[in-house]
């Protein structure tokens, strides 16, 4: 399969892989919030926070797995790939068991001393936090499997497993809630689905890589190969797991668990949308590793510019309507109370998500994929310090809006990193990149903001809101094609995808 066809499939698989869980969450969150109440809902949202803090232990192993597996397969070095898979799997299992034990034994301290949990919920909170420990073991298994599938550039597998197990976990979790097992029953089902996903990934890895055979023990050459990534990966994970969760952590400590749960609703929506867009272009990481190892810089430059224009346009289409209509959406979706509490913070989070998605998604992939893990770590450290400082200084006096403001301030660092990577690693001037990739998509989005503001009066019902957003999207696409925001490559991607689906259906019919 040629590069464009594979990239097309990876892009669509990534879109589906993030869109489906996002839609599931849109449906489930108001149901779960109503069934559990704000405090219990806040408890289950803290599971992700706790697991996130312990991800520092995996030392960023997913980066070298994806990078070196893509390079080894491009060079047809199956022995090196096999050693990488075995060493990383064993490291992940060790990390998972240690992390599970740490979270399990810290559960009481978290419930009694760290988080502001009401007295009547403490015993259930302990159970939930202990389940989070098992969830951590499952999450590292999933991390290994996703990294392998991404290194193979088989994103349909990466997200196919994630979608199916996520859907199963949510459905079974809701059944447990309505059966009377409350938040602990819901978390239990989510944890089981996560562990099961790790097992499926391992089985698929054995099937996709015929040369892969399980071999116990560590190979010193392989460990030396990933040593640099482990050191910097540890720093990145430490920053990512600690700093990225500080907003919710400070809110839970200073404003209460219920407030953390309310904040997590718009925050999770925006991060899900950002990740959905980012992972649609996630194939750039292994592709950058492949092209860099083969010395094909000009091809990488061309793909980078076209991908940057596409991701900027997609970000404009998704985040600009949320900036204008976000408060109305929250009110219609989860009720007036939650809508009022998040009225302003959702605008700040949406604006931050917009700037962050198109400014650092591709530079991150390029920096890591071309082996600049040290420079990426320096950027990540600066970003973490800025975000952590902003959260510490702004959340207590400003409440939820302080968390949104801290996120927005962090975008300044991300924009500087965009310029740095483009200029130093791809030899593309900032002016050329802005003119070729950013100017048209952003200008079109800002022009249509005026229209969306005039549509607000009719957007106070679901029909009006959907109609208003639909008008924006249709106009953006039509005008975008006229302005050159969307070009021949996007058309070819769509044509290739339709052709692929047609061939698949015909093959199934003939068989």
C-alpha positions, 0 to 999 in steps of 0.5 A: 500500500502506498504512503498516501493510501496508508496515511488516508486510512490512518487519518480516518481511523484516528478520526473515528477512534477519537470521535466515537468515544467523544460521542459516547461521552457526550451521551453518557456524561449527563446520564452519569452526572444525574445518576451519581450526583456531582460528588460521586461523578467528581470521584470517578473523574479523579481516577484519570488524574491519579493514573495520570500522575503515575504515568511518570513511571513508564519513562516515555517508552512509547516514544522509542517503541514507535520511532524505532519500530518504524525505523527497523521495519523500514530497514527490514531489521526484524531482529532489532524490532523483536528485541525492542518489543520484548524489552519494552513489554517486560519494562511495562509489566514491571512498571505496571505492577509497581504503580498498581501497588503504590496507588493501592496502598495510597488510597486511604491517604488520598481519600482522607488527606489529599482530596476534599471528599465528604465524610459519607463518601470516604469509604467508597472513595477508597475503593475507587482509588484502589481500583485506579491502581488496577486501572494503571496496570491496564493503562500501561498495557494499552500504552505498549499496544498502541505504540506497537500499532503506531510503529506499524503505522496501523492506526485502524488497529490502534483505535479500533481496540480502544473504541470497542473496549471503551464502549464496552466499559461505559455500557457495562459501567452504566449497567452497574450504576443502575444495578445499585453499585454506584461509582465503584461499580462504574469504575470497576467496569472501566478498569476491566475493559482497560486491562482487557484492551492490553491483552487484545493489543498483545494478541494482535502484535503476535498476529501482525508481526510473524517474526515476533516471539516472546523472549524473557530477559533484557538486551543491553544493546536495546537498553542503550538504544532507548537510554536517551529516550528513557531519561528524557521520557522520564522528565517528560512524563513527570512534567506531563503527569504532574503539571497537566493535572494540576488544574483539576488537582488544585480545584479539588483541593481548594474548591472541592471534588464537585467543582473538579467534576464540573470543571472536568466536563468542558475540559475533557470535551476540549482535550478530546477534540484536540486529541482527535485532531492531533491523532488524525495527524498522528501518522506524522510521528512514525512517518517523520522517523521513516523519512528522516532515517532515509534522508528525505527532507524535501518530502517531509517539508512538503507533507508538513506544510500541507498537514499544517494547513489542514490541521489549522483549518480543522481546528478552526472548524471545530473550536471556533463554534465552541468559543461562540456557542460553548456556554449554550451547549453546556446549558442544553447538555448538562443543565442550567447549573453546570452551564452557569458554572462553566459559562466563561471557563469553556470559552477560555478552554476552547480558545486555548485548545484552538491555539494549542492544537494547530501550533504544537501537534505537528511540531511535537511529532517532528521533534520526537520523530527526528530524534530531538527528544532533548529539545522537546524536553526543554520545551516541555519543561518550560511549558510545564513551569508556565502552566503550573505557575499559572494554576497555582497563582490563578485558580484560588482567587479566580476559581474555574476561570483561573484554570482556563486563564492558565491554559491560555497563557501556556499557548505563548510557549507553544507558539514559540515552539512552533516557530523553533521546530519549523525553522531549525529542523525543517528549514521552513521560515516562520513567514513562509509557514504562516503564509502557506499554512496558517493565514487562509484557515485562520482568516476564514475562521475569524471572518465567519465569527461575525456570522456565528455571533449573529446566530446566537439568538437562535441557538438556545435550543438543540435545533437552533444550535445544530443549525447554527453550527451546521451553517458555519461548517458548510460555509467554511468548507465551501469558501475554504475550497474556493480560497485554497484552504482545502486542496487537491491532497484533501480531495485525493484523501477522500477519494482514496478512502471512498475507493478503499471502502468500495473495494472492501465492500466488493471483496466481502460481497464476492467472498 
